[in-house]
Amino acid sequence: MINTNEEAKKGFSTNTVLDDLDGYQTTNIIENEIEVLTSTSLIKKSLEQMALYNNFYVENGFHRYKELYGESCPISIRYNNLNDRSKKYTGMVRLQILDDKFFVLEMEEGIKSQHAFGEKLSNFFGEFTIHLNENQEEPLPKTIYFTYNNLREMAHEYSENINAEPTNKLSTVISLSLLAPIPEKGEQFLKTLVEVYNNEALKNVNSTAANTLSFIDEQMAKLTAELAEIEEAVETYKNQNSISDLSAESQLYLENSGNTKQKLSEYDISIEVLNNLEENLSATNNPSKMVQGSLLIEDAALSDLVKKYNELQRERQRLLNGTTADNPLVKNLDEQLFSLKSDLLENIQSSKRSIQIARKSLEENALQIEERANRVPKIERELLNITRQQVTKQENYQYLMKKREESVLSLAATSVSNARMIDPPMAGMYPAKPLKKLIMVFALILGFGIPFSLIYLKDYFFGKIGQKEDVEAACPVPVMGEISHEKRKNLYLGSGRRKSLVGEQINLIWTNMKFASMRKPNQVILTTSSIGGEGKTFFSINLARTIGLSGKKTVILEFDLRKPSVLKQLGIKSQKPGISEYLRDETYLTTDILHLSEDNPNIFLIGAGKIPNNPIQLMNSPRLEELFHELRSKFDHIIIDSAPVGLVADAFALSPYADMLAYVIRYYYTKPNHLNLINEIAEKNKFPNPVLILNDAKSEHSYGYGYGYYSEKETANI
């Protein structure tokens, strides 16, 4: 709890002697005290008081170390001298205890030296001795490691880790907390920090009273010496002249002269005090020095200005303990001090002129009294001169003694701790870190979460259809067959003179497709897939080739108007119009867009033409029905190479004209969730008679015709 101005004066409010001591009281702002408590300089002083120049460790597992502190540490290092700027050493020193008298030091690997406990040693850090604790109850570890700490860097770390905050907005109580690996070390540090804070606050608060007391002591020492000389002179003079008593006139003169001289002396002291104040204020070597002797000022207005000036100086000094001179608060105080100094100097000059005028008037009165003293015998007059000086010095001495007692009383009254500790530092009941329960919860979550996440990511990124059984289990649509993996791209529309594995697989698929029709027409076959790259165009071309080789007239329609690839894969570069021109312009006839295959007279091609801006709108043209009506009358089979249904809805616009849907699935390319598309198509009858084609089968998928059935050395020509 931080003591405020009222709390510091509590218990003295009824003492009228302390009414003039407000100049030594300060008002503490809780936010400022938090900054002071967490300042690096204050923490560094606390670390120095705790002598935390080294940290000690023992091995605690593989490349793990446990810190030792206090009674648990078997050794201690005492420094006789510390280097001010020692070079940085970040490594750990290895100390091996041989017995209760000798040990071995190893600062660098392989460089060892044997020493005795208590032997004076010196290195880059300073001069020190290492001692073995005698009251060690636990068995001594054979090897101890310690580090050399840079207290400045260590203070920065503590400043960042310490937490200081008010308990609430209306209180002056500060809660201090610190995360520390060793509870005893953390408790001792916080306790030392509060002690150092109180000591520094007391030094700051009592600085003005201490400076005034020092000034009074100097003046009293001078007066004591002068009084001793005068007393010796009086004694000598009386012995020489056998003086025992003074006449009534001499007594009257002495009284009047004493009062006059006393007043003149007071004026002299006042002028001397004012001169001293003026010198202190005018000094340029130390602009932050406080004014001494403020208690000796008789002028109330000037005394108040001095007290205010010293209070601002103390506030500035306190701010500098926690911040720099560039702080806006410090600069604001500098401006106030400069303005107040000008007022003080002007007030001092005015006071000096007033005192000099009064002194001149008093001196004129003193001359008159002196003329009256001429009537006194010479001996009596000389004695009066001596005793007058003695009385004046004694009164001055008593005056200074009174002011000194006031200063001592002020010093004692302000020597109250700036902060009172409510609760001593105490470690928590349980470790703050690591939180074992939280770690176990995270471990449990990770234990279950990581495997499930890996499974999910594997299914999402790498989960592809790899077996025919996977397709049959996930989809009720019948599978017509598989097409083997083939690197060559020219297996299109051949004459059929040579056999190939892919050709035989297409023949088998076509046979199965005819059986799957079940007396339903399959004149118009629409091929599609979930996404691009699954081989629908490859299948469409080779299916047309198979049908054409059987003597049936077949036409391939390149209805992937967004990304046509039939003519491109066949290597045909035609300038003829295509489907988009036919649907857009009624002047075109089917003969204008038909291409005859050069390899087979039964196979014809119709390209996509110019890519339209809106293919789905173009497919809603009434000429589309005319196109299929005319092609049905001229060709035995019509194969439509459409766009993927998983990407665009173009294929659904062709559904009314199709007799069969050939849905191509590619091994290790099509994802399992893509089968939902064909399942939805089958359930809702969006296409008539859907069937599946499995493409890019490897050796582990093949059945019937194996890869070894056809020689790899033979080149297929189909």
N, C-alpha and C positions, 0 to 999 in steps of 0.2 A: 504494500500500500504506500503510495507516494504522499508525503506530507505536504499540505498546502500552506499558504501564509497564515491562515487562521489556526490551523492545527499546530504549527510551530510555536505560536504564541499562547496556545491554550495553557491555562494555569498561571499566567502572568498578567492577565487582564486587569487585576485589581492592584497591581504594583505600579504606583505612579512613577517610580524611578525609571521604569522601562518605556515610558511613553515617548522618550526621545530616541529610541533605538530602532525605529522603523526603517531607517536607512540600511540596516543590515539584513532585513527580511526580503525574501524573493518569492514570487508567485510561480509555481511549477505548472507547466502545461503538460498534460499527460502524453500528447503526441511527441513533444520534444524529449521527454524522458525516455520514451520507447526508442527514439533514434539514438539517444546517448547509451542506453543499455545494450543496443545491438551494434554500436560503433566498433570498428576494427581496433582502434587504439585502446579502448577500455578492455576488450576481450584479450588483446595482446598482454596488457598488464596482468590480467587474471591468469593467463597461461604462464607468465613469468613467475608469478607468486606461487603457482602450483609446481613450478620447475618441470614442466612437461617438455623437456628438451629431447627426450627419447621415448620410443614405444618399444615394448618388449613382447616377444612372441615365442611360442613353442610349436613344433610341428603337430598337426592334428589331421592326419590323413595324407593322401597323395596330393602334393602341391597345395595343401591347405594349412593355415596357421591360426592359432588361437592366441589372442592378446592377453597379456598378464598385466595386473595393476595392483598396487598396494601390497598387502601382506601376501598375496598369492605369487608375487614376483620374488624369486630367491636372491636377486642381485639388485644393487642400486648404483647409480653413477652420480658422483658429486663433482661439481665444476668449481675450480678455483679461479678460472679466468675464461671468458668467452670471447671469441673473435667477433668483431662488429660485423664484418662482411665476409663470412666464410663462403667458400665455393660450394655449389650445390652438389649434394651426394644423394642420389635417389635409390641406391642399392641397400641391401640389408647386411649388417655385420654379423658374422657367425662367431659365437662365443662357446667354447667347449670347456666345461668344468672338469678339471683333472682330479682335484681333491679339494679339501677345505682351505688350501693355501695357494694353489696355482691354477691358472686357466690359460687357454690358447685362443688368440684372436685371429680371425681371418676376414680381412676387409675385401680383398680381391681373391678370386679363385686361385688356389695354389700358393698364395703368399700368406704364411702363418708366422705368428710370433708368440712366444710364451712369456707370461708375466705373472706377478704375484698380486694377490688381492691387497689393495691399499697402496700399490705402487703408483707413483705419479707418471701419468702418460700425457702426451700432447699430439695433436693432429690438426687438421684444417679447422676443426670446430672449436678448439681451445684446449686448455689444460684441465685434466680431470683425473679422478681416481675411481676405481671400481671396487665395490665392497660386497662381501657375501653376508646376507642377513643371517644372524645367529639364531633367531627364534623361528626358523623354518620348520614347521611340523610335518609337512608332506615331504615325500622323497624328492630329492633334488633331481631335476631333469639333467641329462648329460649335455644337451645342446640347447642354447638359447640364442635367439636372433633379436637384434634391436636396430632401430633406425635413428638417424639424426634429423630432427625436425626443424624446419624453417618456421619460426613462430609467426612471422608475418603472413606467410601463406596459410599456415594453420589457423590464424585468426580470421582470415577471409573465409575459410571453409566453415568455421564455427558461426561466423556472422550470417552466412547463407542458410545454415541448418537450424539456427535457433529461431524459435517462434515466440514473439512477444506481442500480446494484444490485450486491450482492456476487456474486463469481464462484461461490462455493459457501458452504455453511453453516459450514464449519470455517475458512475463511480470513478475513483482514482486508483483502483486496484488493477495491477497488471499481472496477467498470467504468463509465466515463463515455462517453456517446454523445449526439450531437446532430445533428438533421437541419438542414442549412444549404444555401442555394442556392449559396454561394461557398465552396469547400473551404478556401481560405486564411483566410477570416474565421472559419469554424468552428474550425479548428485553433488559431488565435491566441486565440480566446475561451476554449477549454478550457485552454490553457496558462496564460493569465492567471488563470483561475478557481482553478487549483491554487496558483499563486503567492500570490494574495490570501488564500486559505484558510490557507496555511502562515504568512503574516505575522500574520494575526489570531490564529491559534492560539498563536504565540510571544508575542504581546502579552499574551494571557490567562494563559498559563502563567507568564510571568516577572513578573507584576504584584506578587506578594508579595515576591519577592527585591528587586525594584526599589524598593518602598516601604521595606523594611528598610534598604537601602543609603542611601536618601535621609535616613532618620532618623539613621543613624550619621554621615553626612557633616555634618549639622547639629551634632551633639554634638561631633565632632572639631574643627569650626571654633571652637566656644566654648572648648574646652580649649587649642587652639593660642594663642588670644589671651590666656588666663589665664596660660599658661606663660611667654609672652613678658614679661608684666608682672612675674611672680615672679622670673624670671631677672634682669631689670633691677634689681629691689629687692635681690636678693642681692649683685649686683655693687656697687651703691651702698653697701650696708651694710658690706661687707668693705673697700671703699676708705676709708670714713669711720673705721672702727675698726681698720684694719690687721690683719685676721684672716687667718692663714695656715693654722692647724691647730686641731683640737679635742682636748680632753683625753680620756683613756680613759673617764672617767665620762660625759662628754658623748656619746662614741661609743655607750656602752651605753644611755644614755637615748634617744639618737636611734633606735637600733635598736628598742628596745621601743615607744617612742612612735610610730615609723613603722609598725610592725606594727599597733598599735592603731588609728591613724588610717586606715591602709589598709583595715582591716576596717570601720571606721565609714563610710568613703567607699563601700565596696562596698555596705554596707547602704543608704546614701543613694541610690546609683544604682539598687539593686534597688527601693527604695520609689518612686523617680521613674518607673522603668519600669512598676511596677505601677499607679501613678497614671495614667500615660499610657494603659495598656491599659484601665483603668477608664473613663477619659474617652472613649476610642474606642468602647467597648462601650455606654456610656450615651448617646452622641450620638444624637439623634432626627432630625436633618436629613438623614442619609444612612444608612438602615438596612442597605444592602447593602455598606457600606465594610468592607474587610478590616482586620485588626488589624496594626499596625506593631510592629517591634521584638521579634518573637517569638524571635529568636536570643539576646537578652540575658536571657532568663528562666532562672534557675538551677534552679527547681523543675521536675523532670522531668514530674510529673503535670500541672502547669499548662501546661508547654510542649506536651505532647501534646494537651491540650484546645484550645490556640490553633491548633496545626497542623490539627487536625480542623475547627475553626471556619472557618479560611481555605480549607480544601479544599472545604467545603460552599459557601462564598461563590463560589469559582471555578466550581463546578459549576452553581450557580444563574445566574451571569452567562452561562455558555455556553449554557444552555437558553434564556435570554432573547434571545440573538442569533437563534434560529430559531423562537421561539414567543412567547406573551404571558404576563403575570403570572397569568392565569386558568387556565393549564395545571395539571392535577392534579399533575404532577411538581414544578412550581415551588412550589405550595402545600405539598406534602409537605416540600420542603426548607425552606420558611419555618418550618414547625412544628418541624423539627429544630433550626434555627438559634435559635429562641426558647428552646427547652429548653436548648440548649448554652450560650447566653448567660447564663442564670440560674446554671448550674453554674460558669461562668467567674467571674462576679461574686462568688459565694460563696467560691470557691477563692482569689480575689485578696484578699478581706477576711481570710481565714484566714492567708494568707501574710504580709500586712502586720502582723498581730498578732504572728506569730512573730518577724518581723524586728525589730519595735519592742521586744519583750521582750529579744531578744539584744543589741540596740543599747544598751538601758538598762544591762544588765549590763556591757557593754564600756565605757560611759561612766564607770561607777563605778570600773572598773580604771584608766581614763585619769586620773581625778582623783587616784588614789593615785600614779600616775607623775608627775603634775604637782607633787604635794607634794615628791617627791624632786628634781624639777628646780629647786626653790627654792634648793637648795644650790649650784646651778651659778651662776657669776657672771652678773650681769644681761646682760652683752653676749653671752656664749655662749648664754644662754637665748633671747634675742631672735633670735639667728642661727638657733638650732635651730627656732624657730617659723617662720622664713621658709623654711628648707631643707625643713622637714617638708611644708609646702604644696607646695613644688616637687616633692618625691618623690611625694607623693600624686597630683598632676596628671599627672606623667609615667607613673605606673603605670596611671592611668585611660586615658591616651592610648594606651598600648601595648595595653591590654585592648580598647579600641574598634578599634584598628588590626587586631588579630587577628580580631575579629568581622567587620570590613569585608572582609578577605581571604576569609573563609569565604563571605560573601554574594556577592562577585564570582565566586568559584569555583562557587557554586551557580547563579548567573546564566549562567555559561558552560556548565555541565554541562546545564542545561535548555534551552539555545538550539539544540536539535536539531529539525530540521523535523518537523512533525507528520505529514506524509505524504511518501512518496518516490515519484516518478514512475517506473513500470516501463517503459512504452512511451509515447513522445511522441504527441500527437494526430496522427493520420494519416487522410486522407480515403480512402474506399473506392476499389477499383479501378474500379468502375462506378457510375454515378449510382443512388442509392436510389429516386428518383422523377424522372420517370415510368418505369415498367418497360416498355420498348418491346416486348419479346417478349410480355408479358402483354397489353398493349394490342392488339397485332396478333392474338393469339388471340381476344380478346374481339371485335375488329372482324370477324374471320372468322366467329365464331359468330353475331354480330348480322347480318352480311351474308347468311348463309344462314337464320338463325332468324327474322328479321323478315318476310321475304317468305313463308316457309312458315307462320308464325304468322298473318299477315294472310289467307293463302289459307284456312287452317283456320278462323279466326274468321269469315271471310266465308261459308264453307260451313256453319258451325255456326249462325250467327245470321241470315245473310241468304240462305243456300243453300236456295231453294225451287224447286219444280217450275214451270217457266215455259213449256215447249213440249210438244206432244203427242209429239214424237219422243223426248223424255227419258223419258216414261212407257213408250212402246213398247220402247225400248232396255233399260230396267231391269226390265220386268215382262212375262211371257209371257201374262198374262190379256188377253183381247180387249177392245178399247175400243168401246163402243156408240155414242159420239158426244159432242158438246160442247154445253154450255148457255152462252149468251152472258151477259155481264155485264148486269145489270138492277138499277137503283136502286129501282124501284117494288116494294113488298111485297104488292100486291093482285092479283097474277097467279095467282089460285087459282080452280079449280072454276067457271069461267064457262060460259056457254051455247054458246059457239063461234060466235057470229054475226060476230065480227070476228076477223081473223087477226093474229098477232103472230110475231115472230122466235122468241121462246122457245117458243111453242106449236108451231110447225113443227119446231123442234129436238127437242122432247119426242116428237112424232109419229115423227120419224125414229129416235130412240132406241128407242121401243117397237117399231117395225118391225124394227130390228136385233136386239132382244131376242127377238122371236118366231123369227127365223131362227137365232139362237144356241141356241135350245132344241133344235133338231135332233130333232124328234119326241118330245122329252121334255116332260113337263108343266111349265108355268111358272105354275101357278095361284097358288101362294104365293110372293111375291117379298119377300125381306127386304132392306131398305136399311140400310146402315151406312157408317161412315167411320173414319178413324184417330183423329181428335180432334174435339171440338166446333167448330162454326162453318164446316164445310166444305160445308153445304147439303144434307144428306141429307133433312131434313124438307121443305125446299122442293121437292126432286125427288120425294119420296113423294107429296106433295099434287098436284103437277102431273101425275105419272104416273097417279094415280087419276083425275084430270080427263080426261086423254086417253083412258083406257080407258072411262070412263063415257060420254064423248061418242060412242064407237063403238057404244053400246047394250049394253055388258056391265055386269052388276051387280058392283060393286066395293065393298069395305069396307077402310078404313084403320084399322090397330090401333096405338094409341099405346103401344108397348111400351118406350119409354124411361122406365121407372118412377122413375128417379132425378131426371130433369130433363125432364118432358114439355113439348112445345111445339106439338103439332099443333093442338089446340083454341085455344091462345093465338094462334097466327099466323092462324088463320081467324076470330078475334074471337068465338068461341063461349063463352058463359058458361053452363054447364049444371050443374044440381044432381043430375043422374042419377049413379048409381054407375058405377064403371069396372072395369077389368081386375083391380085389386087386390082390390076387394070381391067380384068374381065368383070369383076363385081362393081367397079366404079363406072365403067363406060359400056353402054349397051351396044355399041357398034362392033365390039369384039365378039367373035364366034369361038367355039371350042377348038376348031381347027387352027385358029390363030395362036393358041397357047400350048398345043400339044407338041411334045418332043418325042421322036422315035429313037429307041436305044440302038446304038451301033452294034452291040454285041448280040442282041436277040430281037427278032422282028415282032415278037409277041408282047414286048414290054414298051410302055410309053411313059412319059414324064410330063408333069405340069409344074412349073416352078412357081415360087411365091410372087415373083415380080418385084416391083418397087415397094419398100417397106412403108406401110401407111402410118399415119399419126395415131389413129385410134382403130386397131384391128377388130375389137369386139363390135364396134359400131358398123364396120364394113361387113362383118359376117351376118348382120341382120338384114342385108340387102335381099330383095326378092329374087335376084338373079342366082342366089346360091341354090335355091330349090331347082331352078331351071338347069343349072350345071349338073347336079347329081341325077336329075331325070334323064338328061341326054347321055351322061356317061354310063348309066345303068343299061341303057339300050344298046350301047356300042361295045361294052367290055364285060368280060365274065367276072372279073374281080376288080375292086377299087380299094386301094390301100391308102389310108390317110395318115401322113406323118404330122401329128399335131403338137401343140405346145404342151409342156408339163402341167398337169392339173394341180400340182402342189404349189405352183408359182402364180399362174394366171388362170382365168376362167374361159379362155378361148375354146378349149376342147369341148366344154359343155354346150356351146352354141352349135356344135356339129353332132350332138347326141341324136337328134331326130332322124338323121340321115345314115347312121351307122347300124349295122346288123350284129357286129361283134366288137368288143373292146379287148385289145391285147395290151395288157399292163406289164411293162418291163421292169424287173427288179434286178439290181446288180449286186453281186456278192461283195461284202466288205466295203460297200459304198452307200447303199440305202440303209437308213436308220430304222429301227423297229417301229418308232412312232409314225413313220410314213405309211405303214400298213393300215393305219386308221383311215386313210383316204380311200383305199380300195374297198375296205370293209364298209365304209359309209356308202360308197357307190353301189355295192352289192345289196345292202340292206334297203336302201331307198330307191333301187331300180333307176338310178340316174342314167345308166347306160345299159343297153341290152346285151345279154350273154357275155359277161366279163370273164376273162381267163388271164392266167399269169404266165409270164416268160421269165426264166431265171438266166441271167447273163453273167459272163465272165467267170465261169466255173473253173476251179483249179483241179488238180489231180485228186484231191481228197473229196471233191464233190461228185465226180463223174461216176456213171454207172452205164451199163449197156455197152456202148462203144467206149473203150478205154483209149487212153492216149497212145498206148503201144500198138493199137490195132492198125494205125496208119503210120508209115515210116516218116520220121521227122525230116529225112533227107529229101523226100519227094516234095516238089513244089505244087501246091494245089492250083489248078487252073479251072475256074468255074465261071 
